[in-house]
Amino acid sequence: MNIAEAKEQIKNAMSAYFSKDEFGDYRIPVEKQRPVFMIGPPGIGKTAIMEQIASELGVGLVSYSMTHHTRQSALGLPYITTKEYGGRQYQVSEYTMSEIIGSVYDLMRETGLKEGILFLDEINCVSETLAPCMLQFLQYKIFGQHRVPEGWILVTAGNPPEYNKSVRDFDIVTWDRLKRIDVEPDYETWRKYAGSKGVHASVMTYLAARKKDFYKVENAADGRHFVTARGWDDLSEMITLYEEKDIPVNEKLIIQYLQDARTAKDFAIYYDLFHRYRSDYQIEAILDGTVSGAIVLRAQQAKMDERLSVLGLLFDGVTAHLKAVCEHENVLDLVMEDMRTLKGAGSPLPVAGKEAISCASGDSRTSCLSEVLRELAKSREEELSSGRRASSLSGQQQRELRRAAALLDLFRAELLKNERENGHSSFDEVRALFQAQVQELRERADRAGKMLDNAFRFCEEAFTQGENPGDEVLLFVTELTSNYYSARFIGHYGCDRYYLHNKELQFQERQQEIERQIEGMDWDV
């Protein structure tokens, strides 16, 4: 199965394992909770989906790679203690707590989370001294003399032996205690993830035409050559940072991530073209509606490979603005929750599960509101810190919490400023600040909507053939439909041209024919 299907299977199993009866006991006892074992090639996203699952279920996540653990670090160190048996004292060996299990307890104490996932990667690469203990651990969740805390589910992963010389094959007794999930690389699944994450447009458009370069592992006379999903993802982030700092992106950088010389060379050549197209086609001018007729004419006369690159640039440019609107919405949703709390300031106020905040009888209204805002911002920062420690927040969620806390701090600063300048302040003034943020969101959404409309106008002018929209227009609609942020934006704010062209996608045969043409195209880079 692909990684998205694996994620769904694991998430469903976790939901079942976390289920409790009317007495609060887990429906499936610990010894019957078969650990999941994901087995698949390296770099396809096994660790990433565990972070996503923990975030979506709202539980903690502790991750370990088992390749470096010895018997002592996994089981704990022995020490001598004295015990009494039958009226006589004896010296016996006991073990300190396992580093792994200790980390689970540490996370529980620091975050307050009682349930979570213990993810052990490279489980089939454990050392020879540790292997005999794995059967007991997999079934009873015990390392040495210490048990994994109740409410923590075990998930494991590993690579097949052809990818890792250190792999140890499990016997049937061990396999019979695992939920085995075989995972294979799948470009279409990765493409959906990459679109929502914002993988660089050069990577997306290159792989759209060269899917065979998405994932490969080959043995050659000069060694093993490979390209993985992780490699493309990491390269994308580095390209973005290099561009921000005006550092050249070249083959020397690319081959550090795509460890196959031919693929690295082809992508380096393609990136140079892509970079040139970005300058030549003036994407921001297209989105602003000020593009010249010469640019439209060039697109009309361009070959298919160049057109796909322009589409990638256009899609990347417009979705960056649509994503910004969606993230702004999320931040204001968080702040709206806090505004409801703030509105009742003056009476006891619960803040994020903490003791109620109450204003002293002598406190001014401004002082009370200021204190509540300070506590609300602090609560958001603590939520961020706890979520990062528990690996239960995505990068986007972390950014949104930071921005929410920053807005609350801004409101507090403005409140105190008004008090100093005018001698009084009130909740109405804070509400006005919030309403200004809402108005800014509306204006940003309006600008983004116009950019999306301008992008469609350009595609219609450059790629329409007679009365029928060209294949490029339908591809643009397809990408907008499959991308989370663009689909969400259009669902909230609408886009007439999208709805008009989306009707064309009902003709599945035509869509499939477009995809076949791209896959069979001689991409001249």
Secondary structure, DSSP 8 states (H G I E B T S, - for coil): --HHHHHHHHHHHHHHHT-B-TTS-BSS-GGG---EEEE--TTSSHHHHHHHHHHHHT-EEEEEEGGG--HHHHH--EEEEEEEETTEEEEEEEE---HHHHHHHHHHHHH----EEEEEESGGG--TTTGGGHHHHHHH-EETTEE--TTEEEEEEE--TTT-TT-----HHHHTTSEEEE----HHHHHHHHHHHT--HHHHHHHHH-GGGSSEEEEETTEEEEE-HHHHHHHHHHHHHHHHTT----HHHHTTTSB-HHHHHHHHHHHHHHHHHHHHHTHHHHHHT---HHHHHHHHH--HHHHHHHHHHHHHHHHHHHHHHHHHHHHHHHHHHHHHHHHTTTS-B--TTS--B---TT--HHHHHHHHHHHHHHHHHHHHHHHHHHT-S-HHHHHHHHHHHHHHHHHHHHHHHHHHHHS---HHHHHHHHHHHHHHHHHHHHHHHHHHHHHHHHHHHHH-BTTB--HHHHHHHHHHHHSHHHHHHHHHH--HHHHHHHGGGG-HHHHHHHHHHHHTS----
